[in-house]
Amino acid sequence: MRKILLLLLIAGTSLTMQAQQPKPTLHRMDAMAQRQVMIDDGKLKAVSMTTDDTEALAASIRKAGYHATAVSGKMVTATVPAHYLRETLDADHRISRIYGYRPFHFFMDKAREEVGVKTIRQSSEFETPFTGKGVLVAMIDGGFKYDHIAFLDSEGNKRVKVVWNRKDYASGETTEPTTDIPAGNDNYPAPAGHGTHTTGIAAGSVISQNDYSGIAPEADIIMISSSMEPAEVMEDLTYINQYAQEKGQPYVVNMSFGEITGPHDGLTPYDQFINDMATGGNGRALVMAAGNSGTQKVHVGYTFTQDDEQVAIAIKQSGDAPVIDLWGKATDGQRHLTVKAYKCTSGGTPTELTFEGDMAISEVCSYNGKEHYFHLSSSAAHSIFYTVFVVSGKAGDGFEAWTEEGHDFQKVFFTKLGLTSLEGDNAMSIGGSGQCAEKAFCVGNYTTKTSINSIVYGEMDLQSMGMVNGLNELDPSSSIGPTTRPELRKPDVAAPGGVIVSAIDYVTESSDEGPLLVEKINVNGEDQYYMASSGTSMAAPMVSGTMALWLQANPNLSCDQLHEIVESTARHDAFTGDEEWNQKWGYGKIDAYEGLKMALQMADATGIPAVYGSDQPVSLKKQSGQWQVLFNSDEPRATITIYDQQGRIYRQQSLNRIQRGQEQTLNLNGLTPGVYVVSIATAKSKLTRKLVVD
């Protein structure tokens, strides 16, 4: 049997990949899978495989003593040792392709540098009786405190329905989901309490001690402590879908993590799996954080203007093994570029890299027809060396390349090469691992508060400290688009993410993060905390919770209808600009109220039976000069009345044959300053609210 390693480890082979060279035989493994088997370190390798016989393939892998799951009708995930991957699976004729991955990481690197805002649902501008009741909010994350007060209902019962601790998935540990919810936390490594915080934003309970509840405070919750391995995440999504179908619940999955590298075209097998999951039935949404690389030069792209032109790209070999991930622009399945890799100082003699000591792979990808060059540098604490790609091609050829968070493509003159490397930029800095899946929701983040009242330091003005941007501005760290396919528009939308207060675990007042704590509550002798954090990790659950409200109002909404709602109702202002979509804001700022109105109006088209005489008849959007009254259900009649302080009728409107999703404007112009009472009476209910006119 021919083995890939015999092709890759030929002594003296340099990393020179030319269009005229014969394409190496890669057998069934893609470049990332080959990279994994090159490190035969005794650790298991997490992969996915496409096949026409998923159940039989998964069964044979399990029979060999390894973990395997058929996650769809065409894909199997597995964790296996390198030798089994190389010697058995690579030779299995049932497998059409084996895909390797880089583990994901949380998108909250900036969160601990920035900091509490009331959620959309608790905002004084938006009041709704929809609470996410009956909807499942699933969090694939880590750092969960299962019994935090934020996840208990008003009677002290746990709202978490399932937990599944998968943090050791990559080491081969097999666990099962459980409905027996334990006390305490999941013993997840850093970052501390990330999952607790994101879950609290999406679905934290209303409690009497503070007003930091989540957007969907009565939704059911699933907590999955993830290893961040893509293969595991696919298994998680499969389980969540099965659970929701068994319970007959609509659901939202929040994923505040990812990986920057990848082709950014939405065509990877992982992205396609996400698409299939999102469109596999109505009443479901998959939400992704965009990433926090908006201030970093993690991307570089170039199109050659003349034949045989040469350019260089470079990253410094410092930190944790930085990568260069380069993708040709051509999609015809042919090699167009010549790529050489070197290790050198700016003025020293370059050493051409080989496969013998450096992790380097080239391929032409079957799923998008692009040539792909990947290099993993050696890690160093304070290296003066650079990894340099020298790339050439014909006029019109080109490439896009990415590195990781914490690294930049740097502009350096390399004396011996006679080239100055291209300076990187922050374009296309959104994650390349699900964020570019067409049917998922990719979320950026903007700032909604600039100060907190810390329980350690008191009032802290974070903007004056340079820790946050101005109000309503996109956070500079929020990753931006576009994608490498112009018709694929990502990110989708922006939501509040810089500066959010939510439940937290692991953090103490004396820790480095102690100043970000804003609330301490003693529950049965235990101190429990709420803390301020920022990042797209926090923006994503804002959208997840909002979609839980929409799905409660209309459980039959399809993925395409949810996208239509976001695209049609997202707000535009002086910060977003007037364009329908742009690479920073997507379609604009999420608007929970306008989206709810559209979801209700779509109810007839999706077959939701009309409800008459509801005891929770309206949602309110309160603005200066007017209130918008949105009817949540069909009503035979309604009367809207404004009373003055003496109980006299100031204004009154009568409505008949009201349809759900119908909106009535309550004009407040002309009211003299003072306190009024607004009454909205329907056949079965009466709602009253205080109105203060300054």
Salt bridges, closest charged atoms under 4 A:
ASP40 OD2 - ARG86 NH2 3.29
ASP41 OD1 - LYS45 NZ 3.00
GLU87 OE2 - ARG86 NH2 3.77
ASP90 OD2 - HIS27 ND1 2.75
ASP92 OD2 - ARG94 NH2 2.82
GLU127 OE1 - LYS622 NZ 3.08
GLU127 OE2 - ARG689 NH2 2.34
ASP141 OD1 - HIS194 ND1 2.49
ASP147 OD1 - LYS145 NZ 3.22
ASP168 OD2 - LYS167 NZ 3.43
ASP211 OD2 - LYS118 NZ 3.25
GLU235 OE1 - HIS67 NE2 2.86
GLU235 OE1 - ARG166 NH2 2.94
ASP236 OD1 - ARG166 NH1 2.89
GLU259 OE2 - ARG102 NE 2.92
GLU259 OE1 - HIS105 ND1 3.93
ASP265 OD2 - LYS370 NZ 3.58
ASP276 OD2 - LYS74 NZ 3.54
ASP308 OD1 - LYS394 NZ 3.33
ASP325 OD1 - HIS372 NE2 2.53
ASP332 OD2 - HIS336 NE2 2.87
ASP358 OD2 - HIS375 NE2 3.97
GLU363 OE1 - ARG97 NH2 3.64
GLU363 OE2 - HIS372 ND1 2.86
ASP397 OD1 - HIS336 ND1 3.46
GLU400 OE1 - HIS299 NE2 2.59
GLU400 OE2 - LYS329 NZ 3.68
GLU404 OE2 - ARG102 NH2 1.89
GLU405 OE1 - HIS105 NE2 2.87
GLU423 OE2 - LYS297 NZ 2.41
ASP425 OD1 - HIS299 ND1 2.67
GLU487 OE2 - ARG485 NE 3.20
ASP492 OD2 - LYS490 NZ 2.76
ASP492 OD1 - HIS563 ND1 3.84
GLU509 OE2 - LYS520 NZ 2.92
GLU513 OE2 - ARG112 NE 2.75
GLU526 OE2 - LYS145 NZ 2.70
ASP560 OD1 - LYS439 NZ 2.84
ASP573 OD2 - LYS589 NZ 2.67
GLU580 OE1 - ARG489 NH1 3.20
ASP591 OD2 - ARG571 NE 3.94
ASP591 OD2 - LYS621 NZ 3.45
GLU594 OE1 - LYS597 NZ 3.07
GLU594 OE2 - LYS621 NZ 3.82
ASP604 OD1 - ARG660 NH2 2.62
ASP644 OD2 - ARG648 NE 2.92
GLU663 OE1 - LYS597 NZ 2.97
